[in-house]
Amino acid sequence: MSLRWDKFVWAVRLAKTRSIAAEALSKGKIKVNGSNTKPAKLPKVGDVIQVHKNTAVFSYKVIDLLAKRIAATLVTDSI
């Protein structure tokens, strides 16, 4: 299954829309494994996402690739 980073970030509800997710990835507000990445790159199980919001940094670990958007109650806070 091929899945883009912007779609993955949207699917796990780290961004409200795919366009916001793509913009955040392009601007470096969301980093993958500590470095910037393009929205079209493919995520892998075990990658770590770092989301920079204001002065806080939230970290999430990819434990599974998703086929569709998940419910908000299923998303854990951080690793």
C-alpha positions as a Python dict, from the first residue, in 0.01 Angstrom:
ca = {
    (1, 'M'): (0, 0, 0),
    (2, 'S'): (144, 337, -94),
    (3, 'L'): (65, 623, 139),
    (4, 'R'): (202, 976, 133),
    (5, 'W'): (318, 1163, 442),
    (6, 'D'): (56, 1437, 399),
    (7, 'K'): (-222, 1178, 384),
    (8, 'F'): (-81, 991, 685),
    (9, 'V'): (-58, 1309, 896),
    (10, 'W'): (-419, 1391, 802),
    (11, 'A'): (-537, 1031, 868),
    (12, 'V'): (-400, 1027, 1225),
    (13, 'R'): (-556, 1369, 1286),
    (14, 'L'): (-240, 1573, 1332),
    (15, 'A'): (-378, 1820, 1074),
    (16, 'K'): (-736, 1916, 987),
    (17, 'T'): (-686, 1890, 609),
    (18, 'R'): (-437, 1730, 371),
    (19, 'S'): (-339, 2071, 235),
    (20, 'I'): (-253, 2193, 587),
    (21, 'A'): (-52, 1873, 642),
    (22, 'A'): (138, 1919, 314),
    (23, 'E'): (213, 2283, 396),
    (24, 'A'): (339, 2195, 746),
    (25, 'L'): (565, 1923, 604),
    (26, 'S'): (703, 2157, 337),
    (27, 'K'): (773, 2437, 586),
    (28, 'G'): (946, 2206, 835),
    (29, 'K'): (682, 2231, 1109),
    (30, 'I'): (650, 1852, 1092),
    (31, 'K'): (976, 1657, 1083),
    (32, 'V'): (1028, 1288, 1021),
    (33, 'N'): (1312, 1115, 1205),
    (34, 'G'): (1454, 1456, 1295),
    (35, 'S'): (1476, 1598, 942),
    (36, 'N'): (1252, 1774, 693),
    (37, 'T'): (1069, 1563, 439),
    (38, 'K'): (851, 1619, 135),
    (39, 'P'): (475, 1548, 156),
    (40, 'A'): (497, 1288, -124),
    (41, 'K'): (754, 1066, 49),
    (42, 'L'): (639, 729, 180),
    (43, 'P'): (612, 665, 556),
    (44, 'K'): (745, 343, 710),
    (45, 'V'): (656, 162, 1029),
    (46, 'G'): (891, 279, 1304),
    (47, 'D'): (936, 636, 1176),
    (48, 'V'): (909, 911, 1438),
    (49, 'I'): (711, 1228, 1359),
    (50, 'Q'): (791, 1549, 1544),
    (51, 'V'): (521, 1815, 1531),
    (52, 'H'): (627, 2169, 1627),
    (53, 'K'): (337, 2378, 1764),
    (54, 'N'): (432, 2717, 1907),
    (55, 'T'): (707, 2635, 2159),
    (56, 'A'): (611, 2270, 2216),
    (57, 'V'): (731, 1963, 2026),
    (58, 'F'): (509, 1654, 2013),
    (59, 'S'): (654, 1318, 1905),
    (60, 'Y'): (462, 1028, 1756),
    (61, 'K'): (579, 688, 1635),
    (62, 'V'): (431, 518, 1328),
    (63, 'I'): (308, 177, 1441),
    (64, 'D'): (88, 96, 1140),
    (65, 'L'): (5, 238, 797),
    (66, 'L'): (-361, 327, 755),
    (67, 'A'): (-602, 270, 468),
    (68, 'K'): (-843, 543, 584),
    (69, 'R'): (-878, 816, 848),
    (70, 'I'): (-919, 687, 1203),
    (71, 'A'): (-1145, 802, 1485),
    (72, 'A'): (-1007, 1071, 1712),
    (73, 'T'): (-1050, 847, 2017),
    (74, 'L'): (-799, 597, 1875),
    (75, 'V'): (-509, 844, 1849),
    (76, 'T'): (-264, 832, 2141),
    (77, 'D'): (-99, 1149, 2269),
    (78, 'S'): (272, 1073, 2231),
    (79, 'I'): (537, 805, 2256),
}
